[in-house]
Amino acid sequence: MRSGKSCSVISNMTEIRRITSKDNPQLRYAMTLHDRKTAESQGVVFLEGVRLCEDALISGISPKIIFFVSSKETLVASWCERFSYSSDTMLFHLTDSLFLKLSATKNPQGVVVIANSPLIRNDIPVRGNDLYLVCEETSDPGNLGTMIRMADAFDFTAVIVISGCVDPFNEKVLRASMGSCFHIPIVSFSDIDSAIFQLRKIGVQLVASHLNGQGISKLGYTFPVALFIGNEARGLSEECEKKCDILAKIEMPGKAESLNASSAASILGYVLNQYRNE
C-alpha cells in the first residue's frame, strides 16, 4: 500500500512518504472517507485538525494513516515520540494544494488522521454508580456532539446511540464534541428495545426527558440511571416513553415552551450528576 518517494524519517523508525499526485491511491482512498457510510464500512474515522487528532491520540487511538503538510512535520514528529503507533502506521507528506483537496474544512490546519473507529456495538460498559445518556433519533450533529461533550463533562459512563441517530463520528459531530467522542465510550444499538433490554439486565433506572413529566428536582433516583433524550422535533417515541420508569421535565418559570435537545440534556445531566454524588 505504500507509494511515493520517501522524503524523511521520523524517530529513525517511521518512514514518511511524499505524495505529489492527486491520483495517489492512498489520497484517493482517504477522500472517500468523507462519506461516513464508506468510512463505517471500513471501520475507520476521518479526523482533521490539530486538536481533534491530538485528543484522539491522547485517548489511546492508534492511527492507521497520517497526512500532513510541511508546516506540521515537527508536530507529527512529536506525536511519534509521545504516542504508541502500530508498525503498520503510514505517514504521508502532502503539498498544500493536495491537502486542500483532502480537507473537509474551509481553513485547514494541515493534518489528518485516519484511525480505527472506537464505536462499541451492543455492549454497555459498567463501572458502578453509573450514569448513561441514551439518544433516540437525534438528527442534528451539533446537538449530538454537544450532548457527548456534556456526558464527558459530567462523568457519564457511556453515551448510547440508537439507529436513526446521526452518526456519532460524523465530522460535524466530532467537531461539536471537541474531542469528547474519544474520552467517553460511544455505544451503538440497532433499536431501542435492544438497548433497554441491556440496561434492564444491569439494573439501570430509565429516566426520560419529557414535557409531560414531573419536575426533575421533585423525583427520586436510584442509580445506576440512564437519561433518555429524543428527537429534536418529536421527542421520544411513544414506545420508548412507555418503557421508561420516570418521566422528568425541567421546570421553566419563563415563557419558552421548551429547550432544544442539547440544552435540556445539559441541565438534566448536571442535576442527575448532583444526585449521584449526594
C-alpha positions in Angstrom: 0.0 0.0 0.0 3.0 2.3 0.4 3.7 4.5 -2.6 5.7 7.6 -3.5 9.2 8.6 -2.8 10.5 8.7 0.8 11.2 12.3 2.0 12.4 11.8 5.6 12.4 9.6 8.6 10.9 10.4 12.0 12.4 8.8 15.1 14.6 6.7 12.9 11.7 4.3 12.6 8.6 5.8 10.9 9.1 6.4 7.2 7.4 9.4 5.6 6.4 9.3 2.0 5.7 12.2 -0.2 2.5 12.4 -2.3 2.7 14.7 -5.3 -0.2 13.4 -7.4 -3.9 13.7 -6.9 -4.2 10.2 -8.3 -2.2 8.6 -5.5 -4.2 5.6 -4.2 -3.8 6.5 -0.5 -5.0 10.0 -1.1 -8.0 8.9 -3.2 -8.9 6.3 -0.5 -8.8 9.0 2.2 -11.0 11.3 0.2 -13.7 8.6 0.0 -13.9 8.5 3.8 -15.7 11.9 3.9 -18.7 9.6 3.1 -19.4 8.2 6.6 -21.1 5.1 5.1 -17.9 4.3 3.4 -15.8 5.1 6.5 -18.1 3.0 8.7 -17.9 0.0 6.3 -14.1 0.3 6.6 -14.3 0.6 10.4 -12.4 3.9 10.5 -12.9 7.6 11.3 -11.6 10.6 9.4 -10.1 13.2 11.8 -9.0 16.6 10.8 -7.3 19.4 12.8 -4.6 19.6 15.4 -6.8 19.5 18.5 -9.1 16.7 17.3 -6.3 14.5 16.1 -4.3 15.0 19.3 -7.3 14.3 21.5 -7.8 11.0 19.7 -4.1 10.1 20.1 -4.1 11.1 23.8 -7.1 8.8 24.3 -5.0 5.8 23.1 -6.3 5.5 19.5 -3.6 4.2 17.2 -3.6 5.9 13.8 -3.6 3.9 10.6 -2.6 6.8 8.3 -1.5 10.4 9.0 -1.4 13.1 6.2 0.3 16.4 6.9 1.8 19.4 5.2 5.4 20.7 5.7 4.4 23.1 8.5 3.2 20.2 10.6 6.2 17.9 10.3 7.6 18.9 13.7 4.2 18.4 15.3 3.9 14.9 13.7 7.4 14.1 14.9 6.4 15.0 18.4 3.4 12.7 18.1 5.6 9.9 17.1 7.7 10.4 20.3 4.7 10.8 22.6 2.2 8.2 21.4 2.1 4.5 20.6 2.0 3.7 16.9 1.3 0.4 15.1 4.2 -0.8 12.9 1.7 -0.5 10.1 1.0 3.2 10.6 1.7 5.2 7.4 2.8 8.8 7.3 2.3 10.9 4.1 3.5 14.4 3.4 1.2 16.4 1.1 1.7 19.6 -0.8 -0.5 22.4 0.4 -2.6 22.2 -2.8 -3.2 18.4 -2.4 -4.1 18.9 1.3 -6.8 21.3 0.2 -8.3 18.6 -1.9 -8.3 16.2 1.1 -9.6 18.7 3.7 -13.2 19.0 4.7 -12.8 22.4 6.2 -12.6 26.0 4.8 -9.4 26.8 6.7 -7.5 23.5 7.0 -4.9 23.1 9.7 -2.7 20.8 7.7 -3.1 17.5 9.5 -5.5 14.5 9.0 -5.5 11.2 10.9 -7.3 8.1 9.7 -7.9 5.7 12.7 -9.9 2.7 13.7 -13.3 3.6 14.9 -13.8 3.4 18.7 -17.5 2.8 18.3 -18.8 -0.1 20.6 -21.7 -2.2 19.4 -24.3 -3.8 21.7 -22.1 -3.9 24.8 -22.7 -1.4 27.6 -19.8 -0.7 29.9 -20.3 -1.0 33.7 -18.1 0.6 36.4 -20.5 1.2 39.4 -22.9 4.1 40.3 -23.3 4.6 36.5 -24.9 7.3 34.6 -25.7 6.8 30.9 -27.1 9.1 28.1 -29.3 7.4 25.6 -30.1 9.3 22.4 -33.0 8.2 20.3 -33.2 9.6 16.7 -31.1 12.7 17.4 -30.7 14.1 14.0 -28.7 17.3 14.4 -24.9 16.7 14.5 -24.3 19.8 16.6 -26.8 18.6 19.2 -25.3 15.2 19.4 -21.8 16.5 19.6 -22.8 18.9 22.4 -24.5 16.1 24.3 -21.5 13.9 24.1 -19.4 16.7 25.4 -21.9 17.2 28.2 -21.7 13.5 29.1 -18.0 13.7 29.2 -18.0 16.8 31.4 -20.3 15.2 34.0 -18.5 11.9 34.0 -21.2 9.7 32.4 -20.2 6.1 31.9 -21.2 6.0 28.2 -23.3 7.5 25.5 -25.7 5.1 23.8 -27.0 6.0 20.3 -29.9 4.2 18.7 -30.1 3.5 15.0 -31.7 6.6 13.5 -29.4 9.0 15.2 -26.9 11.0 13.2 -23.6 9.1 13.1 -21.6 9.9 16.3 -18.4 10.0 14.2 -19.8 12.3 11.5 -17.2 15.1 11.0 -19.6 17.7 12.3 -20.4 15.7 15.5 -16.7 15.2 16.1 -16.1 19.0 15.9 -19.0 19.8 18.1 -17.9 17.2 20.7 -14.5 19.0 21.0 -12.7 15.6 21.4 -15.2 14.1 23.9 -16.0 11.4 21.4 -12.6 9.9 22.4 -12.9 10.4 26.1 -16.2 8.5 26.8 -17.4 5.2 25.3 -19.9 5.6 22.5 -22.2 2.5 22.2 -24.5 1.8 19.2 -27.7 -0.3 19.2 -29.8 -1.0 16.2 -33.1 -0.5 18.1 -34.5 0.9 21.3 -35.7 -2.4 22.6 -32.2 -4.0 22.5 -30.8 -1.0 24.4 -33.5 -1.1 27.0 -33.1 -4.8 27.4 -29.4 -4.5 28.1 -30.0 -1.6 30.5 -32.6 -3.5 32.4 -30.3 -6.5 32.6 -27.8 -4.5 34.6 -30.4 -2.9 36.8 -30.5 0.6 35.4 -33.3 3.1 36.2 -34.7 4.6 33.0 -35.4 8.4 33.1 -37.0 10.1 30.1 -36.8 13.8 29.3 -40.5 14.6 28.7 -42.7 17.7 28.7 -45.4 15.8 30.5 -43.1 14.6 33.3 -42.7 15.7 36.8 -40.2 18.4 37.8 -36.7 16.8 37.9 -35.9 18.2 41.3 -39.1 16.5 42.8 -38.2 13.0 41.7 -36.1 10.3 43.4 -33.4 8.4 41.6 -31.9 5.0 42.1 -28.5 4.7 40.5 -27.4 3.4 38.0 -29.5 5.7 35.8 -30.0 6.2 32.1 -31.2 9.6 30.8 -33.2 9.3 27.5 -33.3 12.2 25.1 -35.4 12.1 22.0 -35.6 13.7 18.6 -35.3 17.5 18.4 -38.8 17.9 16.9 -40.7 14.9 18.0 -39.2 14.0 21.4 -39.0 10.3 22.4 -41.0 7.7 20.6 -44.2 6.5 22.4 -42.6 3.0 22.6 -39.6 4.3 24.5 -41.6 6.7 26.7 -43.8 3.8 27.9 -40.8 1.7 28.8 -39.1 4.3 31.0 -39.5 4.3 34.8 -39.7 8.1 35.2 -40.7 11.0 33.0 -38.8 14.1 34.1 -39.1 17.7 32.9 -37.1 20.9 33.6 -39.3 23.4 35.5 -39.2 26.7 33.5 -40.8 29.8 35.0 -40.4 31.8 31.8 -42.5 31.9 28.6 -40.4 29.5 26.5 -42.3 26.2 25.9 -39.2 24.1 25.6 -35.4 23.9 25.3 -33.5 22.3 22.4 -32.3 18.8 23.0 -28.7 19.6 23.9 -29.7 22.4 26.3 -32.2 20.1 28.1 -29.7 17.3 28.2 -27.1 19.5 29.8 -29.4 20.7 32.6 -30.7 17.2 33.2 -27.2 15.7 33.1 -26.0 18.3 35.7 -28.9 17.6 38.0 -28.5 13.8 37.8 -24.8 14.0 38.5 -25.5 16.1 41.6 -27.9 13.5 42.9 -25.4 10.7 42.1 -22.8 12.5 44.2 -25.0 13.1 47.3 
